[in-house]
């Protein structure tokens, strides 16, 4: 794919990181390590590919309502309301996000609207990372 991006004389790579790229969470070492690596990979690709006018950024989502969250609720016997209360106790906006909100952030980085952005990340977390307090 890279040869095509070079030939296009400008492109954008959008990686999917996570709040777990920045936060330690219980029972989440492997996932957090991989998501942290994605953010760093995006930065390194930005540096290496800038000479080809290829931008590289990452979108880092917080808790998002997806089919996996439905499975999590079922596995624990939680109602949607119980799950949301648990997942949003340290989210400034007080709600979970939507797939559409992550898609819109991804679209921003993929588009020319972000033509002067590279090597950075966009948090789509409702303000969770800046106010997270992990309970033990």
N, CA, C and O of each residue as an XYZ file, in Angstrom:
544
protein
N       0.812     -1.190      0.000
C       0.000      0.000      0.000
C       0.861      1.262      0.000
O       0.501      2.253     -0.635
N       1.986      1.236      0.701
C       2.846      2.411      0.789
C       3.305      2.908     -0.586
O       3.316      4.120     -0.806
N       3.682      2.026     -1.522
C       4.081      2.543     -2.842
C       2.972      3.363     -3.515
O       3.259      4.361     -4.176
N       1.709      2.947     -3.352
C       0.590      3.692     -3.926
C       0.418      5.042     -3.235
O       0.108      6.046     -3.876
N       0.622      5.051     -1.930
C       0.502      6.303     -1.190
C       1.608      7.273     -1.596
O       1.366      8.471     -1.737
N       2.811      6.759     -1.782
C       3.920      7.610     -2.240
C       3.611      8.173     -3.622
O       3.824      9.359     -3.870
N       3.116      7.341     -4.513
C       2.802      7.768     -5.877
C       1.687      8.812     -5.911
O       1.628      9.624     -6.833
N       0.818      8.795     -4.926
C      -0.291      9.752     -4.869
C       0.167     11.154     -4.477
O      -0.602     12.110     -4.571
N       1.411     11.274     -4.042
C       1.972     12.566     -3.621
C       1.134     13.208     -2.507
O       0.892     14.415     -2.508
N       0.709     12.391     -1.582
C      -0.045     12.875     -0.437
C      -1.096     11.870     -0.030
O      -1.875     11.390     -0.854
N      -1.106     11.561      1.239
C      -2.058     10.578      1.743
C      -2.156     10.731      3.258
O      -1.436     11.516      3.875
N      -3.061      9.961      3.830
C      -3.259      9.989      5.274
C      -3.467      8.568      5.787
O      -4.262      7.805      5.236
N      -2.750      8.228      6.838
C      -2.938      6.960      7.536
C      -3.578      7.293      8.876
O      -3.087      8.152      9.608
N      -4.669      6.615      9.193
C      -5.342      6.839     10.473
C      -5.346      5.526     11.244
O      -5.944      4.539     10.815
N      -4.680      5.529     12.369
C      -4.579      4.362     13.239
C      -5.644      4.456     14.318
O      -6.059      5.554     14.690
N      -6.092      3.305     14.826
C      -7.085      3.284     15.899
C      -6.402      2.923     17.215
O      -6.142      1.754     17.499
N      -6.118      3.953     18.011
C      -5.576      3.761     19.348
C      -6.728      3.595     20.329
O      -7.784      3.070     19.977
N      -6.519      4.041     21.547
C      -7.517      3.883     22.598
C      -7.109      4.732     23.789
O      -5.962      5.169     23.881
N      -8.047      4.967     24.703
C      -7.642      5.583     25.967
C      -6.651      4.664     26.672
O      -5.842      5.115     27.484
N      -6.720      3.382     26.360
C      -5.788      2.417     26.951
C      -4.360      2.625     26.457
O      -3.425      2.046     27.011
N      -4.182      3.441     25.424
C      -2.838      3.814     24.982
C      -2.145      4.664     26.041
O      -0.918      4.756     26.061
N      -2.930      5.288     26.924
C      -2.415      6.245     27.891
C      -2.680      5.891     29.350
O      -2.037      6.435     30.247
N      -3.629      4.975     29.593
C      -4.031      4.654     30.959
C      -3.713      3.208     31.315
O      -3.856      2.306     30.490
N      -3.286      3.005     32.534
C      -3.185      1.643     33.065
C      -4.564      1.251     33.560
O      -5.243      2.036     34.221
N      -4.972      0.035     33.238
C      -6.280     -0.447     33.654
C      -6.137     -1.873     34.159
O      -5.252     -2.598     33.705
N      -6.981     -2.287     35.082
C      -6.871     -3.643     35.621
C      -7.115     -4.695     34.546
O      -8.004     -4.548     33.708
N      -6.321     -5.747     34.579
C      -6.457     -6.897     33.678
C      -6.439     -6.487     32.206
O      -7.169     -7.048     31.389
N      -5.615     -5.522     31.880
C      -5.635     -4.957     30.532
C      -4.231     -4.770     29.952
O      -4.054     -4.003     29.005
N      -3.230     -5.462     30.509
C      -1.830     -5.217     30.135
C      -1.566     -5.453     28.648
O      -0.937     -4.620     27.996
N      -2.029     -6.553     28.115
C      -1.754     -6.854     26.710
C      -2.433     -5.850     25.798
O      -1.801     -5.321     24.884
N      -3.705     -5.578     26.030
C      -4.451     -4.619     25.211
C      -3.822     -3.231     25.287
O      -3.614     -2.585     24.260
N      -3.521     -2.771     26.497
C      -2.940     -1.441     26.675
C      -1.574     -1.332     26.003
O      -1.246     -0.306     25.408
N      -0.790     -2.388     26.101
C       0.528     -2.388     25.461
C       0.386     -2.258     23.952
O       1.107     -1.480     23.329
N      -0.526     -3.003     23.363
C      -0.723     -2.937     21.917
C      -1.275     -1.577     21.488
O      -0.847     -1.034     20.469
N      -2.201     -1.032     22.236
C      -2.764      0.271     21.877
C      -1.733      1.383     22.062
O      -1.708      2.338     21.285
N      -0.884      1.268     23.082
C       0.211      2.226     23.247
C       1.192      2.149     22.088
O       1.701      3.170     21.626
N       1.453      0.937     21.624
C       2.349      0.743     20.482
C       1.770      1.372     19.220
O       2.518      1.904     18.400
N       0.461      1.322     19.054
C      -0.172      1.909     17.869
C       0.039      3.425     17.847
O       0.343      3.992     16.798
N      -0.118      4.073     18.982
C       0.093      5.522     19.042
C       1.551      5.848     18.697
O       1.817      6.789     17.949
N       2.476      5.083     19.233
C       3.895      5.327     18.938
C       4.214      5.013     17.480
O       5.008      5.716     16.856
N       3.605      3.966     16.933
C       3.792      3.639     15.520
C       3.290      4.776     14.643
O       3.939      5.134     13.661
N       2.152      5.340     14.985
C       1.618      6.475     14.224
C       2.606      7.638     14.230
O       2.813      8.284     13.203
N       3.214      7.905     15.381
C       4.193      8.994     15.481
C       5.422      8.708     14.617
O       5.896      9.580     13.889
N       5.923      7.495     14.705
C       7.113      7.150     13.928
C       6.834      7.163     12.431
O       7.670      7.615     11.649
N       5.668      6.672     12.025
C       5.302      6.718     10.612
C       5.181      8.165     10.145
O       5.574      8.488      9.024
N       4.645      9.032     10.990
C       4.543     10.450     10.634
C       5.928     11.007     10.329
O       6.119     11.717      9.342
N       6.870     10.685     11.167
C       8.244     11.169     10.978
C       8.851     10.598      9.698
O       9.422     11.331      8.891
N       8.724      9.295      9.523
C       9.345      8.624      8.375
C       8.683      8.946      7.044
O       9.357      8.974      6.014
N       7.372      9.192      7.046
C       6.642      9.353      5.785
C       6.369     10.807      5.412
O       5.845     11.072      4.330
N       6.712     11.753      6.285
C       6.449     13.167      5.989
C       7.108     13.597      4.679
O       6.547     14.410      3.944
N       8.266     13.070      4.386
C       8.968     13.442      3.147
C       8.178     13.039      1.901
O       8.430     13.556      0.812
N       7.227     12.120      2.057
C       6.364     11.693      0.941
C       4.999     12.370      0.990
O       4.104     12.031      0.216
N       4.843     13.330      1.903
C       3.562     14.013      2.117
C       2.464     13.041      2.565
O       1.293     13.184      2.211
N       2.881     12.061      3.346
C       1.944     11.109      3.938
C       1.829     11.442      5.423
O       2.821     11.431      6.151
N       0.609     11.738      5.858
C       0.358     12.051      7.260
C      -0.031     10.778      8.001
O      -0.594      9.857      7.411
N       0.270     10.731      9.297
C      -0.045      9.564     10.118
C      -0.504     10.043     11.491
O       0.240     10.722     12.199
N      -1.720      9.690     11.859
C      -2.310     10.112     13.132
C      -3.110      8.956     13.725
O      -3.399      7.973     13.044
N      -3.458      9.086     14.991
C      -4.281      8.051     15.621
C      -5.505      8.663     16.299
O      -5.461      9.776     16.823
N      -6.583      7.910     16.270
C      -7.819      8.240     16.970
C      -7.881      7.323     18.185
O      -7.750      6.105     18.064
N      -8.081      7.918     19.350
C      -8.061      7.151     20.593
C      -9.421      7.250     21.279
O      -9.757      8.270     21.882
N     -10.184      6.183     21.175
C     -11.549      6.168     21.701
C     -11.588      5.719     23.156
O     -10.757      4.940     23.622
N     -12.573      6.236     23.839
C     -12.904      5.785     25.187
C     -13.964      4.704     25.092
O     -13.956      3.897     24.163
N     -14.875      4.688     26.053
C     -15.943      3.694     26.043
C     -16.955      4.046     24.966
O     -17.548      5.125     24.972
N     -17.138      3.108     24.041
C     -18.021      3.305     22.901
C     -19.049      2.177     22.889
O     -18.709      1.020     23.136
N     -20.299      2.514     22.604
C     -21.353      1.501     22.491
C     -21.157      0.723     21.195
O     -21.313      1.264     20.100
N     -20.814     -0.552     21.337
C     -20.561     -1.441     20.196
C     -21.192     -2.806     20.494
O     -21.691     -3.027     21.598
N     -21.173     -3.711     19.527
C     -21.645     -5.070     19.824
C     -20.858     -5.734     20.960
O     -21.410     -6.557     21.690
N     -19.586     -5.388     21.115
C     -18.785     -5.965     22.211
C     -19.302     -5.483     23.559
O     -19.308     -6.245     24.525
N     -19.738     -4.225     23.637
C     -20.275     -3.748     24.916
C     -21.573     -4.462     25.271
O     -21.868     -4.670     26.448
N     -22.343     -4.835     24.265
C     -23.561     -5.616     24.515
C     -23.189     -6.989     25.094
O     -23.842     -7.480     26.014
N     -22.144     -7.592     24.548
C     -21.671     -8.883     25.072
C     -21.168     -8.745     26.504
O     -21.417     -9.614     27.340
N     -20.456     -7.646     26.789
C     -19.967     -7.412     28.152
C     -21.130     -7.293     29.128
O     -21.093     -7.870     30.215
N     -22.164     -6.548     28.744
C     -23.333     -6.400     29.618
C     -23.992     -7.748     29.875
O     -24.360     -8.063     31.006
N     -24.137     -8.534     28.824
C     -24.773     -9.855     28.967
C     -23.938    -10.760     29.862
O     -24.484    -11.471     30.706
N     -22.621    -10.740     29.685
C     -21.731    -11.602     30.471
C     -21.797    -11.281     31.963
O     -21.648    -12.173     32.798
N     -22.022    -10.004     32.301
C     -22.068     -9.584     33.704
C     -23.490     -9.453     34.237
O     -23.685     -9.229     35.431
N     -24.487     -9.593     33.358
C     -25.872     -9.440     33.778
C     -26.250     -8.005     34.072
O     -27.156     -7.758     34.869
N     -25.570     -7.043     33.441
C     -25.837     -5.625     33.665
C     -26.889     -5.120     32.680
O     -26.917     -5.526     31.519
N     -27.739     -4.240     33.160
C     -28.619     -3.502     32.248
C     -27.763     -2.444     31.560
O     -26.635     -2.178     31.973
N     -28.313     -1.845     30.506
C     -27.578     -0.764     29.831
C     -27.270      0.360     30.817
O     -26.164      0.899     30.828
N     -28.254      0.708     31.642
C     -28.095      1.799     32.598
C     -26.993      1.497     33.617
O     -26.193      2.371     33.948
N     -26.956      0.246     34.117
C     -25.906     -0.144     35.072
C     -24.530     -0.065     34.413
O     -23.576      0.450     34.996
N     -24.446     -0.581     33.201
C     -23.184     -0.571     32.459
C     -22.712      0.860     32.212
O     -21.549      1.192     32.441
N     -23.637      1.703     31.739
C     -23.273      3.091     31.448
C     -22.819      3.819     32.709
O     -21.845      4.570     32.663
N     -23.499      3.615     33.823
C     -23.107      4.266     35.077
C     -21.707      3.840     35.498
O     -20.910      4.662     35.950
N     -21.412      2.566     35.349
C     -20.088      2.058     35.698
C     -19.018      2.644     34.784
O     -17.958      3.058     35.254
N     -19.289      2.680     33.490
C     -18.300      3.102     32.502
C     -18.115      4.614     32.425
O     -17.117      5.082     31.878
N     -19.051      5.378     32.957
C     -18.966      6.838     32.799
C     -18.729      7.590     34.099
O     -18.838      8.816     34.122
N     -18.411      6.899     35.168
C     -18.237      7.603     36.442
C     -17.081      8.595     36.405
O     -17.038      9.515     37.222
N     -16.135      8.426     35.468
C     -15.030      9.370     35.340
C     -14.966      9.977     33.926
O     -13.890     10.328     33.443
N     -16.114     10.094     33.281
C     -16.209     10.709     31.959
C     -16.874     12.071     32.129
O     -18.006     12.159     32.605
N     -16.174     13.124     31.741
C     -16.698     14.482     31.942
C     -18.071     14.678     31.310
O     -18.921     15.343     31.904
N     -18.316     14.123     30.126
C     -19.604     14.311     29.461
C     -20.693     13.387     29.995
O     -21.858     13.535     29.625
N     -20.336     12.440     30.856
C     -21.319     11.617     31.549
C     -22.068     10.608     30.698
O     -23.175     10.205     31.056
N     -21.489     10.190     29.576
C     -22.143      9.203     28.717
C     -21.090      8.425     27.947
O     -19.929      8.829     27.880
N     -21.503      7.313     27.371
C     -20.608      6.568     26.486
C     -20.695      7.192     25.094
O     -21.653      7.893     24.770
N     -19.691      6.925     24.293
C     -19.656      7.459     22.938
C     -20.320      6.523     21.945
O     -20.706      5.401     22.273
N     -20.442      7.018     20.720
C     -21.033      6.232     19.649
C     -19.992      5.921     18.583
O     -18.976      6.605     18.461
N     -20.265      4.882     17.822
C     -19.387      4.520     16.717
C     -19.301      5.688     15.728
O     -18.240      5.941     15.158
N     -20.385      6.379     15.531
C     -20.400      7.522     14.614
C     -19.407      8.600     15.053
O     -18.743      9.209     14.214
N     -19.305      8.835     16.345
C     -18.374      9.855     16.844
C     -16.925      9.458     16.558
O     -16.105     10.309     16.213
N     -16.611      8.182     16.697
C     -15.264      7.700     16.358
C     -15.046      7.798     14.852
O     -13.970      8.194     14.403
N     -16.058      7.442     14.077
C     -15.964      7.525     12.617
C     -15.731      8.966     12.168
O     -14.936      9.204     11.258
N     -16.406      9.925     12.786
C     -16.220     11.326     12.414
C     -14.801     11.808     12.702
O     -14.229     12.555     11.908
N     -14.229     11.385     13.830
C     -12.845     11.750     14.142
C     -11.889     11.114     13.140
O     -10.917     11.738     12.713
N     -12.170      9.877     12.771
C     -11.344      9.183     11.784
C     -11.442      9.882     10.433
O     -10.436     10.061      9.747
N     -12.631     10.268     10.060
C     -12.840     10.991      8.809
C     -12.077     12.311      8.803
O     -11.507     12.693      7.781
N     -12.063     13.004      9.925
C     -11.299     14.253     10.016
C      -9.832     14.014      9.672
O      -9.267     14.729      8.845
N      -9.217     13.024     10.293
C      -7.801     12.746     10.023
C      -7.587     12.222      8.603
O      -6.528     12.449      8.018
N      -8.566     11.532      8.047
C      -8.424     10.999      6.691
C      -8.584     12.087      5.630
O      -8.104     11.939      4.506
N      -9.258     13.176      5.992
C      -9.579     14.224      5.025
C      -8.502     15.302      4.978
O      -7.601     15.345      5.816
N      -8.618     16.160      3.988
C      -7.721     17.307      3.870
C      -8.002     18.376      4.922
O      -7.226     19.321      5.060
N      -9.107     18.240      5.671
C      -9.395     19.182      6.756
C      -8.314     19.130      7.840
O      -8.161     20.076      8.614
N      -7.572     18.032      7.893
C      -6.491     17.885      8.873
C      -5.123     17.932      8.181
O      -4.181     17.270      8.615
N      -5.025     18.708      7.120
C      -3.817     18.716      6.284
C      -2.553     19.155      7.015
O      -1.451     18.899      6.529
N      -2.680     19.799      8.150
C      -1.497     20.212      8.908
C      -1.368     19.414     10.215
O      -0.727     19.871     11.162
N      -1.965     18.247     10.261
C      -1.885     17.359     11.422
C      -1.123     16.105     11.040
O      -1.483     15.420     10.083
N      -0.089     15.809     11.774
C       0.593     14.525     11.619
C       1.343     14.211     12.906
O       1.832     15.107     13.594
N       1.424     12.934     13.212
C       2.135     12.505     14.413
C       1.406     12.783     15.706
O       2.027     12.866     16.766
N       0.106     12.926     15.634
C      -0.648     13.264     16.839
C      -1.829     12.314     17.011
O      -2.055     11.426     16.189
N      -2.563     12.513     18.072
C      -3.737     11.678     18.342
C      -4.907     12.573     18.726
O      -4.737     13.680     19.237
N      -6.083     12.061     18.464
C      -7.323     12.754     18.809
C      -8.093     11.872     19.782
O      -8.467     10.745     19.459
N      -8.322     12.401     20.971
C      -9.041     11.662     21.996
C     -10.546     11.798     21.748
O     -11.069     12.909     21.660
N     -11.228     10.670     21.639
C     -12.684     10.638     21.476
C     -13.203      9.868     22.693
O     -13.639      8.721     22.595
N     -13.139     10.540     23.832
C     -13.373      9.852     25.105
C     -14.282     10.606     26.064
O     -14.386     10.240     27.235
N     -14.938     11.653     25.583
C     -15.836     12.401     26.458
C     -15.144     13.074     27.621
O     -15.794     13.438     28.601
N     -13.819     13.248     27.530
C     -13.063     13.859     28.617
C     -12.650     12.870     29.688
O     -12.393     13.278     30.820
N     -12.576     11.596     29.378
C     -12.262     10.593     30.386
C     -10.797     10.614     30.810
O     -10.505     10.592     32.005
N      -9.882     10.656     29.864
C      -8.463     10.561     30.230
C      -8.028     11.673     31.174
O      -7.312     11.389     32.135
N      -8.426     12.933     30.949
C      -7.957     13.963     31.870
C      -8.521     13.873     33.287
O      -7.967     14.482     34.202
N      -9.604     13.133     33.488
C     -10.180     13.104     34.835
C     -10.269     11.698     35.424
O     -10.952     11.489     36.426
N      -9.589     10.740     34.813
C      -9.684      9.366     35.299
C      -9.011      9.203     36.657
O      -7.881      9.640     36.873
N      -9.734      8.566     37.554
C      -9.179      8.150     38.833
C      -9.483      6.671     38.974
O     -10.639      6.280     39.139
N      -8.467      5.866     38.909
C      -8.655      4.420     38.966
C      -8.886      3.979     40.398
O      -8.082      4.258     41.287
N      -9.993      3.289     40.609
C     -10.282      2.753     41.937
C      -9.660      1.371     42.057
O      -9.622      0.615     41.086
N      -9.181      1.046     43.227
C      -8.558     -0.275     43.455
C      -9.489     -1.176     44.224
O      -9.144     -2.322     44.510
